[in-house]
Amino acid sequence: MKPDMFKEPVTILVGIGFPAKVRSVMDAYRHLSEWPPSVSDSAHSIALNACRAALQGEIEVETARGMFAAFAERHDLLAPDLDAVVATRHSRDRDPHVR
């Protein structure tokens, strides 16, 4: 495993809602680098700096992952947990009283 790999990927929505798994600090850094400057904010800056620091070995990879996930959550980029959605739907299909 590469040293910049996350233990668990962060799944974000890109384009018109296509889920993409961000598996490493470098992947997160690329997404953050492509973020439009006109909508950059402190969450973006913190996540970008954390990714830079992790790539340089100054902070832990999982710390950078947390900052990237927080950025994605703040900007409504986190994809829904599909396992939870499937489980809920499965429960509804089996029990008509579950909504």
C-alpha positions in Angstrom: 0.0 0.0 0.0 1.3 3.5 -0.8 2.1 5.6 2.2 -0.5 8.3 1.2 -3.5 5.8 1.0 -6.5 6.4 3.3 -7.7 3.5 5.4 -11.2 4.1 4.1 -11.9 6.1 0.9 -14.0 9.3 1.0 -16.8 9.0 -1.6 -17.8 12.3 -3.1 -20.1 13.3 -5.8 -18.5 14.8 -8.9 -19.9 16.2 -12.1 -23.7 15.7 -12.2 -23.7 13.5 -9.1 -21.4 10.7 -10.1 -19.8 9.1 -7.0 -16.0 9.0 -7.0 -13.9 7.3 -4.3 -11.0 9.5 -3.1 -8.5 6.9 -1.9 -5.4 8.9 -1.1 -4.0 12.2 0.0 -2.9 12.8 -3.6 -6.4 12.2 -4.9 -7.8 14.6 -2.3 -5.1 17.2 -3.2 -6.0 17.0 -6.9 -9.7 17.5 -6.2 -9.0 20.4 -3.9 -6.6 22.0 -6.4 -9.3 21.9 -9.1 -11.8 23.6 -6.8 -12.8 27.0 -8.3 -11.0 29.9 -6.6 -14.2 31.9 -6.6 -15.9 29.6 -4.1 -12.8 28.8 -2.0 -13.3 29.2 1.7 -11.6 28.4 5.0 -12.6 24.7 4.8 -11.0 24.5 1.4 -7.8 26.2 2.6 -7.5 24.0 5.7 -8.1 20.8 3.7 -5.6 21.8 1.0 -3.0 22.7 3.6 -3.6 19.4 5.4 -3.1 17.5 2.2 0.1 19.3 1.4 1.4 18.7 5.0 0.5 15.0 4.7 2.3 14.6 1.4 5.4 16.1 3.0 5.1 13.8 5.9 4.4 16.6 8.4 1.0 15.2 9.6 -0.7 11.8 9.5 -2.6 10.7 6.3 -5.8 10.1 8.3 -5.7 13.7 9.7 -5.7 15.0 6.1 -8.5 12.5 5.3 -10.5 14.0 8.1 -10.0 17.5 6.8 -10.9 16.5 3.3 -14.1 14.8 4.5 -15.0 17.8 6.6 -14.5 20.0 3.5 -16.7 17.6 1.4 -19.4 17.6 4.0 -19.5 21.4 4.3 -19.9 21.6 0.5 -22.5 18.8 0.3 -20.1 16.7 -1.8 -20.3 13.5 0.3 -22.1 10.7 -1.4 -24.8 8.9 0.6 -23.8 5.7 2.2 -25.2 3.2 -0.3 -25.2 0.3 2.2 -27.5 2.3 4.5 -29.8 3.2 1.7 -30.0 -0.4 0.5 -30.6 -1.6 4.0 -33.4 0.9 4.6 -35.0 0.0 1.3 -34.7 -3.7 2.1 -36.5 -3.1 5.4 -39.3 -1.2 3.7 -39.8 -3.9 1.2 -40.1 -6.6 3.9 -42.2 -4.6 6.3 -44.8 -2.2 4.9 -45.1 -0.4 8.2 -41.5 0.9 8.0 -41.2 4.2 6.3 
